Amino acid sequence: REEIARKLNIQLFQFNFCPFCVKVRKYLNLNKIKFNKVEVNIKSKIELNFTKYRKVPVALINNTQVLDSSLIISVIESHLISGQPIGEILTNYSITHNHDGENLLVDSPYKVCDPLPVSDALRVYRDRESFWRELINKECYKLLHWNVFYTLCQSIQANQLIMSSVNVAPIYRILYHLFGGLAMYTISQIRSRPYTDVRESLHDFCRQWMKDVGSREFHGGSHYNLADIEMYGAIMSLTPYPVYKNVLSNVPGIESWIDRMHRHEITTFPRNDR
């Protein structure tokens, strides 16, 4: 696995503060995989001219294009386990685009292609992992935006922070600095209507996550799994904002779990409990 990881050639087209990009970077860091980051222009997206798909992240893995953050992780994980070429692994996923290529639908992007035969224990392990990966992406990641832009003051601060690192022409940087915070706060208020309190909904999800982790060190057991990485990426994307400390103080056990993930990110190479 380590040898396969060393041979990977990856270009990651991304926005620095995008939570979906953060989780891909965390996965690559945890697996000690070197990659080149390409910061995409937030307005023109000229760096993505090689594809019709206009969302980030986009990865070129050994010169093969892979879209969707969860699919990128699943494909690389499958490659590290089996050694199969990236293009062959992609044939295991049903991927469809709309007529202009911008929208993407992937059937089961949380599936990892383990070599056959798959043991009953591994099948149960993967089912639980996939269930939580999907839940995190469909529930938790949806809450991140609303919690970053929770108040007008926090929206302005978040917008200034984001604008300090994005790739955009100076004129647009000025406009975003002046009006971006108010615009994002207004949008977040409109889109958060299904939730009585988006902050408490985020706390509840994190508590549900820690309840499922239980007494284990990680969701994956004594070593983290892909669900751990999905959740770790979500929480780490909040670190520049006030909501991060709010989550730590309102969700018992989550800070210790984050510390364990962080220690693995900077020191060890991962293994999965089977």
Backbone torsions as a table, in degrees:
resi	resn	phi	psi	omega
1	ARG	NA	-45.8	179.3
2	GLU	-62.6	-39.1	179.4
3	GLU	-65.5	-41.8	177.5
4	ILE	-62.9	-42.4	-179.7
5	ALA	-61.4	-38.7	-178.4
6	ARG	-66.8	-25.8	-176.8
7	LYS	-88.0	-6.2	-178.7
8	LEU	-70.9	140.4	174.9
9	ASN	-119.7	109.2	-171.8
10	ILE	-126.8	129.9	167.1
11	GLN	-111.7	126.4	-178.7
12	LEU	-111.9	113.1	177.3
13	PHE	-90.5	122.4	-164.0
14	GLN	-153.7	167.9	161.6
15	PHE	-107.4	135.4	-173.8
16	ASN	-58.9	-39.3	-174.5
17	PHE	-97.3	2.8	178.6
18	CYS	-69.5	123.4	-177.7
19	PRO	-61.3	-32.2	178.4
20	PHE	-69.7	-32.1	175.3
21	CYS	-74.0	-36.8	178.7
22	VAL	-58.9	-44.1	-176.4
23	LYS	-68.1	-34.0	176.3
24	VAL	-66.1	-42.7	177.9
25	ARG	-62.1	-39.8	179.0
26	LYS	-64.3	-41.0	177.9
27	TYR	-60.8	-46.6	-178.9
28	LEU	-64.4	-40.7	178.1
29	ASN	-63.6	-43.9	-178.7
30	LEU	-63.8	-28.3	179.8
31	ASN	-97.2	8.2	178.3
32	LYS	54.3	42.0	179.6
33	ILE	-100.9	123.2	177.9
34	LYS	-75.7	142.5	178.9
35	PHE	-152.5	157.4	177.0
36	ASN	-102.3	126.0	177.3
37	LYS	-89.8	134.8	173.8
38	VAL	-121.8	111.5	-180.0
39	GLU	-77.7	118.8	-175.3
40	VAL	-83.2	137.4	176.5
41	ASN	-62.2	122.9	-172.2
42	ILE	-66.9	-22.8	-179.0
43	LYS	-97.1	-58.2	-173.9
44	SER	-84.1	-29.7	-175.9
45	LYS	52.9	36.5	-177.2
46	ILE	-61.7	-27.3	179.8
47	GLU	-66.0	-16.7	-179.9
48	LEU	-100.4	17.9	-177.8
49	ASN	-65.4	-14.2	178.6
50	PHE	-78.7	-6.0	-179.4
51	THR	-139.3	152.4	175.1
52	LYS	-76.3	-19.8	-178.2
53	TYR	-73.2	129.6	-170.7
54	ARG	-113.8	13.8	179.6
55	LYS	-108.3	157.5	176.2
56	VAL	-113.8	154.6	2.2
57	PRO	-82.7	154.2	167.6
58	VAL	-123.8	135.4	179.8
59	ALA	-120.9	137.5	166.5
60	LEU	-103.5	109.2	-175.9
61	ILE	-110.4	111.6	-174.4
62	ASN	49.9	43.0	178.1
63	ASN	70.0	12.4	175.0
64	THR	-107.9	128.7	-177.3
65	GLN	-77.1	130.4	175.8
66	VAL	-130.8	129.8	-177.6
67	LEU	-111.6	157.8	177.0
68	ASP	81.0	125.3	-173.6
69	SER	-60.3	-44.2	-179.4
70	SER	-69.0	-36.9	177.7
71	LEU	-66.7	-39.1	177.5
72	ILE	-57.0	-46.6	-179.9
73	ILE	-64.6	-45.7	-178.5
74	SER	-62.7	-41.3	-178.0
75	VAL	-67.6	-44.2	179.5
76	ILE	-65.6	-41.8	178.8
77	GLU	-61.5	-42.7	178.2
78	SER	-62.5	-38.4	179.0
79	HIS	-66.6	-41.5	-179.9
80	LEU	-65.8	-32.6	-178.8
81	ILE	-78.1	-44.2	-170.9
82	SER	-102.1	-25.8	-174.6
83	GLY	79.0	1.7	178.6
84	GLN	-64.2	148.4	174.7
85	PRO	-59.4	149.5	-177.2
86	ILE	-58.4	-43.1	-179.6
87	GLY	-60.3	-39.8	178.0
88	GLU	-66.8	-40.0	179.5
89	ILE	-63.1	-39.2	-178.8
90	LEU	-61.9	-24.4	179.5
91	THR	-68.2	-12.7	177.9
92	ASN	-82.9	-3.7	-178.2
93	TYR	-118.0	139.9	175.5
94	SER	-90.0	112.2	-175.2
95	ILE	-120.6	123.9	179.5
96	THR	-128.5	150.0	178.1
97	HIS	-121.0	159.2	170.4
98	ASN	-78.7	-176.2	-170.6
99	HIS	-62.5	-29.4	-178.9
100	ASP	-98.9	1.1	175.3
101	GLY	82.3	-0.6	-173.9
102	GLU	-80.2	-39.1	-178.4
103	ASN	-96.8	143.2	-171.9
104	LEU	-126.3	136.2	174.5
105	LEU	-126.6	119.9	-179.8
106	VAL	-115.0	125.8	175.3
107	ASP	-80.7	118.6	177.7
108	SER	58.4	58.1	178.3
109	PRO	-68.7	-10.6	-178.3
110	TYR	-91.9	1.9	-178.4
111	LYS	-79.4	134.1	173.2
112	VAL	-106.1	132.8	-176.4
113	CYS	-89.6	88.3	178.3
114	ASP	-78.8	146.7	175.8
115	PRO	-61.2	142.3	178.0
116	LEU	-82.4	152.6	-4.5
117	PRO	-78.7	150.3	179.5
118	VAL	-97.6	125.1	-179.5
119	SER	-69.8	159.3	177.4
120	ASP	-60.6	-39.3	-179.2
121	ALA	-64.5	-42.0	179.2
122	LEU	-68.4	-36.5	179.0
123	ARG	-63.5	-42.9	177.5
124	VAL	-63.9	-42.6	178.6
125	TYR	-58.8	-48.6	-178.2
126	ARG	-67.7	-37.8	179.6
127	ASP	-62.0	-44.3	179.5
128	ARG	-66.6	-41.8	178.4
129	GLU	-61.5	-48.1	-178.7
130	SER	-64.7	-40.0	178.4
131	PHE	-56.5	-47.1	-177.6
132	TRP	-74.1	-34.7	176.1
133	ARG	-59.4	-45.1	179.6
134	GLU	-65.4	-42.5	-179.6
135	LEU	-62.8	-43.6	179.6
136	ILE	-61.5	-43.5	-178.2
137	ASN	-69.4	-37.3	-175.5
138	LYS	-86.3	-23.5	-177.3
139	GLU	-112.0	-55.8	-173.6
140	CYS	-68.5	-48.7	-177.2
141	TYR	-63.2	-28.9	177.7
142	LYS	-66.0	-28.6	-177.9
143	LEU	-83.4	-18.1	-173.5
144	LEU	-62.1	-49.0	-177.1
145	HIS	-57.0	-47.2	-176.9
146	TRP	-65.0	-31.3	-179.1
147	ASN	-81.2	-28.4	174.4
148	VAL	-68.1	-40.9	-179.6
149	PHE	-103.3	49.7	-170.5
150	TYR	-72.3	-41.7	175.4
151	THR	-124.5	166.8	179.1
152	LEU	-62.2	-42.3	179.4
153	CYS	-61.8	-46.5	179.1
154	GLN	-65.9	-32.8	178.1
155	SER	-65.6	-43.1	179.1
156	ILE	-64.5	-44.1	179.0
157	GLN	-63.1	-44.5	-179.6
158	ALA	-63.8	-42.0	-179.5
159	ASN	-62.9	-41.2	178.9
160	GLN	-64.4	-39.8	178.5
161	LEU	-64.2	-45.7	-179.8
162	ILE	-63.4	-42.8	-178.5
163	MET	-66.3	-20.5	-178.7
164	SER	-70.9	-16.0	-175.6
165	SER	-127.1	-3.7	-175.9
166	VAL	-78.6	157.2	176.2
167	ASN	-93.3	103.8	-178.3
168	VAL	-156.7	152.2	179.8
169	ALA	-62.9	149.2	-176.5
170	PRO	-54.1	-40.0	-178.3
171	ILE	-62.6	-41.4	179.0
172	TYR	-71.7	-32.3	176.8
173	ARG	-61.0	-41.8	178.5
174	ILE	-64.0	-45.8	-179.3
175	LEU	-62.9	-42.8	178.8
176	TYR	-65.1	-38.0	177.8
177	HIS	-62.6	-39.6	-176.3
178	LEU	-75.7	-41.5	-170.0
179	PHE	-120.3	-11.3	-173.1
180	GLY	-62.4	-43.4	-178.2
181	GLY	-61.4	-45.6	178.5
182	LEU	-64.4	-41.8	-179.6
183	ALA	-63.2	-45.1	-178.2
184	MET	-67.9	-36.1	177.4
185	TYR	-64.9	-43.3	179.9
186	THR	-62.2	-45.1	179.1
187	ILE	-62.6	-42.8	-178.1
188	SER	-64.8	-34.5	178.7
189	GLN	-67.9	-38.3	179.3
190	ILE	-68.9	-45.0	-174.2
191	ARG	-77.3	-15.5	-176.8
192	SER	-91.7	7.0	-176.2
193	ARG	-57.6	-32.3	178.7
194	PRO	-64.5	-16.7	-177.1
195	TYR	-105.9	135.2	175.4
196	THR	-66.5	-42.6	179.3
197	ASP	-147.7	106.9	-175.8
198	VAL	-66.5	-29.6	178.8
199	ARG	-67.7	-45.6	179.3
200	GLU	-69.5	-32.4	176.3
201	SER	-63.3	-37.8	176.3
202	LEU	-66.6	-43.3	176.9
203	HIS	-58.9	-45.0	-178.1
204	ASP	-61.8	-40.9	179.6
205	PHE	-64.8	-43.5	-179.7
206	CYS	-64.5	-36.6	176.6
207	ARG	-66.0	-39.6	177.3
208	GLN	-61.8	-40.0	178.4
209	TRP	-62.9	-48.2	-178.5
210	MET	-66.2	-31.1	176.5
211	LYS	-65.0	-38.8	179.7
212	ASP	-74.8	-31.5	173.1
213	VAL	-62.7	-40.3	175.2
214	GLY	63.5	-136.1	-177.0
215	SER	-86.1	-3.9	179.4
216	ARG	-72.1	158.3	175.0
217	GLU	-66.3	-38.9	-178.0
218	PHE	-137.6	166.9	174.6
219	HIS	-59.5	-33.6	179.1
220	GLY	-80.9	-1.8	-179.4
221	GLY	112.4	-128.1	178.3
222	SER	-79.4	-12.7	174.5
223	HIS	-133.2	148.7	-175.5
224	TYR	-69.9	155.4	173.9
225	ASN	-117.2	-170.9	-176.2
226	LEU	-70.1	-26.6	174.7
227	ALA	-66.8	-40.6	174.7
228	ASP	-56.8	-43.3	-177.5
229	ILE	-67.2	-41.3	177.9
230	GLU	-58.9	-45.4	-178.3
231	MET	-71.5	-40.0	177.7
232	TYR	-59.7	-43.9	177.4
233	GLY	-61.0	-40.8	179.0
234	ALA	-62.0	-48.7	-177.4
235	ILE	-69.1	-40.2	-179.6
236	MET	-65.1	-27.5	178.0
237	SER	-67.9	-15.2	-179.8
238	LEU	-91.6	-7.7	-171.6
239	THR	-57.7	-31.7	179.9
240	PRO	-75.7	-6.9	-169.0
241	TYR	-115.1	158.4	-179.2
242	PRO	-58.2	-28.2	-176.8
243	VAL	-62.9	-25.7	-178.2
244	TYR	-60.5	-52.8	-179.9
245	LYS	-65.6	-30.3	177.4
246	ASN	-63.6	-42.3	177.4
247	VAL	-64.0	-45.2	-178.9
248	LEU	-59.2	-37.9	-176.0
249	SER	-82.6	-14.3	-176.3
250	ASN	-112.7	-3.8	-178.7
251	VAL	-122.9	101.7	-178.6
252	PRO	-58.7	133.2	174.4
253	GLY	88.7	-16.0	-172.2
254	ILE	-72.6	-31.0	179.6
255	GLU	-66.4	-39.0	177.8
256	SER	-65.9	-40.4	177.6
257	TRP	-63.4	-42.5	177.6
258	ILE	-61.3	-42.6	179.0
259	ASP	-60.7	-40.4	178.6
260	ARG	-65.6	-41.1	177.4
261	MET	-63.8	-42.1	-177.8
262	HIS	-64.3	-40.3	178.8
263	ARG	-62.3	-37.9	177.2
264	HIS	-68.3	-36.6	-177.5
265	GLU	-62.0	-34.6	-174.0
266	ILE	-102.4	-5.9	-173.7
267	THR	-129.6	-31.3	-167.1
268	THR	-126.6	164.7	174.3
269	PHE	-102.5	132.0	-169.5
270	PRO	-75.9	151.3	169.1
271	ARG	-133.0	154.2	178.9
272	ASN	-104.3	137.7	166.8
273	ASP	-71.2	136.7	179.0
274	ARG	-104.8	NA	NA
